[in-house]
Amino acid sequence: MPVAGSTMGYKHRTLDNDKARESVEAPGYLLKIIPHVDGTPRICELARYRCGDVTVHGAWSGPAALELFHHALAPVAELPVLEVLSATHILCDLTLNLGTVVYDYLTPDRSKK
């Protein structure tokens, strides 16, 4: 069941492919949480990843809307959406490279800065 949905104007404004490629190649971050079989935390890390070998086939921006849905395990619908600042659609081929651990929340002494 989805917790969020969005729509965007189709090919509203063309974006520069080089700038779109730079945004795709910028580092991304994710919080990786994996519980142990007994439900206790086993992995809780902030990880950084980068995309490489990026070939942009097209990039657009335009008006957008965001809708948040009620969900028992993810109550994001309680958050107010005050304004959608921007939306982009980038059509590209890429390679998702291996990531690195930025911070290990369960064993901070092993964290990599």
TABEL-V892391 format. One record per residue. N is the residue number from 1. RES is the residue in one small letter. PSI is psi in whole degrees, 0 to 359 (none if undefined). Layout:
n->[N/N]
res->[RES/RES]
psi->[PSI/PSI]
//
This chain:
n->[1/2/3/4/5/6/7/8/9/10/11/12/13/14/15/16/17/18/19/20/21/22/23/24/25/26/27/28/29/30/31/32/33/34/35/36/37/38/39/40/41/42/43/44/45/46/47/48/49/50/51/52/53/54/55/56/57/58/59/60/61/62/63/64/65/66/67/68/69/70/71/72/73/74/75/76/77/78/79/80/81/82/83/84/85/86/87/88/89/90/91/92/93/94/95/96/97/98/99/100/101/102/103/104/105/106/107/108/109/110/111/112/113]
res->[m/p/v/a/g/s/t/m/g/y/k/h/r/t/l/d/n/d/k/a/r/e/s/v/e/a/p/g/y/l/l/k/i/i/p/h/v/d/g/t/p/r/i/c/e/l/a/r/y/r/c/g/d/v/t/v/h/g/a/w/s/g/p/a/a/l/e/l/f/h/h/a/l/a/p/v/a/e/l/p/v/l/e/v/l/s/a/t/h/i/l/c/d/l/t/l/n/l/g/t/v/v/y/d/y/l/t/p/d/r/s/k/k]
psi->[130/152/345/152/152/157/157/147/131/119/49/306/131/137/156/127/324/319/323/317/317/321/325/325/348/148/145/158/148/151/116/112/118/119/157/169/336/5/348/157/133/316/130/97/150/121/147/138/159/148/142/177/47/125/114/128/342/152/137/157/164/180/148/163/149/132/130/134/152/135/136/326/353/85/49/338/343/347/136/132/102/323/138/116/321/162/137/151/119/121/115/162/143/166/127/108/166/149/177/149/123/319/132/109/337/332/77/333/342/2/148/130/none]
//
